[in-house]
Amino acid sequence: MIYADIRKKRKEYSISQTKLAEASGYSKATISAWELGKSIPSNYELSRLNEALSSIIKDIEDCIFDVRKKRITHYKVEKRDLPSPIRSADDYKERLSLRAVKETPYSKSLSDLYHKAQKQKDSNAPKAIALFSGCGGLSLGFAAEGFNLVGHVEIEESANRIYDDNFSGSRLLGTDICKISDGDLREWISEYGSIDVLVGGPPCQGFSLAGKRDPEDIRNQLYKYYVHIVSVLQPKAFVMENVRLLTSMKNSDGRLFIDCILESFSKAGYHVIRREINACDYGVPQSRERVILIGIRNDIKKEFEFPVGEYTNDNQVNMLFSPKKRLSFRDATGDLQPLESGESSSDPLHWSIVHPEHVIKWLKDVPEGCSAHENKDPAMRPPSGFNTTYKRIMWDEPCSTISTNFSMISGCRNVHPTSTRSLTIREAARAQSFPDEFVFSGKWGEIRKAIGNAVPPILAAAIARSILDQLFVD
Ligand SMILES: C[S@@+](CC[C@H](N)C(=O)[O-])C[C@H]1O[C@@H](n2cnc3c(N)ncnc32)[C@H](O)[C@@H]1O
């Protein structure tokens, strides 16, 4: 076999160099150098590449990949080992009812949040609309604090299905935000009267390190539609969430995006409080850095203080609150059944994908907090990559950021502290503070995406509470 054969096959199946790099353990730069003929792989390297490629192709042929987008949604999963997808809300509830449960203070607090969110709202409850609503992480926090979520806008069918199953009172007001006309907005006003709060975070891939940070990325312009809807509906307040990297991203004129966003909200009649926060300071068992903008309409003359994160690991005494200890991955998931690669439990979301033997060998003896790249024996290290990858998270610290790729063992800090496998969907949902009762249905890749994209409901609830207390209570 020569490299040209690998390249031909890769192109035929539209497999990106990045995906081949992830599956084979070689870096994208190495693969690119082989493709350009700048260097020549050894026979051993060729056979490993071929093995990785064949396994991706097998999965494509088994329809495990999202072929439409030519993108891998799972890493090396053998079809026979996958539990069947959750077909509907009833299917989820039925499977959940059959699992063995052991309630913990954390799982109980999430359950309480879910039940608060489900309570019927009275007619005085402030009305909210969620834009870019995803599956509803942000909405869940607002609903739990008493906001009446009357409508939402979201383009992905799979996210809408999950949202509908959890927010039965909310109406899908539009799919593509770019297609919402002023006529539509007038209809919303005549149907709901005034809207009190708009919440939503435009997609962040265009800004995140995981994406290419391309200023021309169309997703970086979507905030303009959000601003337009704010300017027409004139809610008392709005909340916009995004990745922290948004604050350093420039547009093609060299201006900071964040300055453009703040300026356009100011023109729409709002003053904006901006904070860069970490979700773990608000009681989420996960380190997740985000920028939050809370906009208040200029005529609202109430003072507004951004909510303070009350969870810390510092021993400093604070005059404003008595600090609580940050929640850890153990607090969030310690009650779940221990699982190794390929094993499953009675919980419909707690099962592990099957990882290749050679990856398990690299990781088996790696201590928590360390990466397989740090193994003393070079033969036990992945052939290339950074030591943030193939890395175990720590039991007694907040979990690392949950992205949409949390099931990829080669991703950033996705390996369980003691079991040799990537995180299960239940572990990721818990780390994101989704209650077990929150209904997830659809293909596994769709559920992973919805969870990785979400604002943690516990963080959303802290923001919602501060808005409610300061702007809506006399
Ligand atoms: C960061 S996620 C939002 C997550 C949500 N705030 C939550 O807490 O679950 C961004 C969402 O915007 C949606 N989206 C992307 N482009 C859109 C468009 N043109 N119109 C409406 N929604 C869009 C994506 O499908 C994605 O679900």
The ligand as a MOL file (V3000), in Angstrom:
LIG
                    3D

  0  0  0     0  0            999 V3000
M  V30 BEGIN CTAB
M  V30 COUNTS 27 29 0 0 0
M  V30 BEGIN ATOM
M  V30 1 C -25.0990 27.5970 21.5620 0
M  V30 2 S -26.5110 26.7730 20.9850 0 CHG=1
M  V30 3 C -27.7350 27.3650 22.0970 0
M  V30 4 C -27.9080 26.5330 23.3070 0
M  V30 5 C -29.0230 27.0160 24.2070 0
M  V30 6 N -28.8440 28.3730 24.6390 0
M  V30 7 C -29.1710 26.1110 25.4330 0
M  V30 8 O -28.9200 26.5720 26.5380 0
M  V30 9 O -29.5070 24.9190 25.2640 0 CHG=-1
M  V30 10 C -26.9000 27.6890 19.5460 0
M  V30 11 C -28.1290 27.1870 18.8120 0
M  V30 12 O -28.3980 28.0750 17.7320 0
M  V30 13 C -28.9940 27.2940 16.7070 0
M  V30 14 N -28.9350 28.0460 15.4310 0
M  V30 15 C -27.8730 28.1430 14.5930 0
M  V30 16 N -28.1840 28.9070 13.5290 0
M  V30 17 C -29.4570 29.3060 13.7090 0
M  V30 18 C -30.3470 30.1050 12.9410 0
M  V30 19 N -29.9660 30.6420 11.7680 0
M  V30 20 N -31.6010 30.3110 13.4080 0
M  V30 21 C -31.9890 29.7510 14.5930 0
M  V30 22 N -31.1880 28.9700 15.3540 0
M  V30 23 C -29.9400 28.7600 14.9220 0
M  V30 24 C -28.1700 26.0280 16.7320 0
M  V30 25 O -28.8740 24.9610 16.1010 0
M  V30 26 C -27.9460 25.8130 18.2160 0
M  V30 27 O -28.8950 24.9430 18.7620 0
M  V30 END ATOM
M  V30 BEGIN BOND
M  V30 1 1 1 2
M  V30 2 1 2 3
M  V30 3 1 2 10
M  V30 4 1 3 4
M  V30 5 1 4 5
M  V30 6 1 5 6
M  V30 7 1 5 7
M  V30 8 2 7 8
M  V30 9 1 7 9
M  V30 10 1 10 11
M  V30 11 1 11 12
M  V30 12 1 11 26
M  V30 13 1 12 13
M  V30 14 1 13 14
M  V30 15 1 13 24
M  V30 16 1 14 15
M  V30 17 1 14 23
M  V30 18 2 15 16
M  V30 19 1 16 17
M  V30 20 1 17 18
M  V30 21 2 17 23
M  V30 22 1 18 19
M  V30 23 2 18 20
M  V30 24 1 20 21
M  V30 25 2 21 22
M  V30 26 1 22 23
M  V30 27 1 24 25
M  V30 28 1 24 26
M  V30 29 1 26 27
M  V30 END BOND
M  V30 END CTAB
M  END
